[in-house]
Amino acid sequence: MTHRRMLRSAPTLALAAAAMLVACKKPLPDETVFTGTTTPNGGSVGQLDASAPVIVDAGGGAGGAFTKPALLSEMAACAESRVATFAAKADALEAATATLAGAGGGDLAASRTAWLEAFAAFQELELFRIGPAQGAPAAGAMGLRDELYAWPLSSRCRVDEQLVSKAYEGASFSATLVNGRGLASLDYLLFATTSANGCSAFSTINASGTWALIAPTELASRKSAYAARAAHDVASHARALRDAWSPAAGNFQTAFSSAGHGSLIYPTEAAALNTLTDAVLYLDDEVKDWKLGKPLGFYECTTGTCPDAVEAPFSRQSASALKANLTASRRMVQGCATDYAGLGLDDWLVSIGAGELAGRMLGALVAAQDAVSALDAPVDDMLTRDPTRLAQAHANVRAFTTLMKHEVLPALTLVLPAGAQGDAD
């Protein structure tokens, strides 16, 4: 289930919710495709009408006859590799932050570097949100993604409340709400420099004065201890995800690649392939709407823009996260090997005689990747410095996901994920 669409049973409530959404969602600009050209000083971006996108050659990637089991096998290996990489980075993060809770405060710079590396690895892993990363009722679900990174449900106020209560010291910390744990909590704990909290004046920690009673040195000490515990929690769940995928443990890799051929989780090839294309459409919800659309004011924003909605605001990694997301999506669509070689969805389209559509699909994705790569500053900075370039990235991602939903999936006889059905854009 996506964060953005929650249906209510009462018709009046549904109508009210729809009216609110219309009221806070701006008309989208015309879709255009970024050609990769910018002015020397940042200026406006070069644009091309989306009705005539660049077509990328989609031939020759398969290295032989295409088969669905071969595609599933390559994607499973690609996902398992990303899981293993992230788990190793999470272990390094745990080790680095463990020193923060000791005497002398540890090495904050090393902890920040370890977080940045873990976060970058996770942003590629985000696209492979299948099986153990998913929540119920998805096949093979273990709900581990939100345990690792619950954004956009993360809450700075929740972290501040737990700094006051010292909930991070409790044995049940791993069972507390995910909006106060995970990589997002560490973005705040490791990188924020303010001594103010993120709660309203009516929050208990402010109304009762308990936050104000914490001395600056004590607050710094608590943040270090919280960061160490949160990093341990992330590493524990990362190891669980790694073990779930590993052929030597849970072996979800084989369960996915053998869909329809003895898999106990995926009785048909179509079930696993639909999970794969659902994962590609991470770009539709999280990237198009949450990471780009909301800051720009196009989605669930009641003011002109919503810069406070950006991802990783304290570490300033919002643009870097987008770039990693697009890289991972291209690995799934074109191929996971070096320079995107190997099997991807494009090869499947070519195999059924839809080579022209495969070329347009790749062209739209490359254009989206180029537009995101042109973001040379965090998203909130781009909002004030060059909003046109940011809107261009949104338009290009939207052009790709629209093509996926309305042409690619029907051509492959796959269905939209439940959250995207009825979504006009």
Helices and strands as residue ranges (DSSP letters): H 11-24, E 32-38, E 45-49, H 68-98, G 99-101, H 108-125, G 126-128, G 131-133, H 144-148, H 156-165, G 167-169, G 173-175, G 178-180, H 182-191, H 204-207, H 216-245, H 252-257, H 269-280, H 282-282, I 283-293, H 294-296, G 307-309, H 318-333, G 338-340, H 345-351, H 355-373, H 379-385, H 387-403, I 404-408, H 409-411, G 418-420
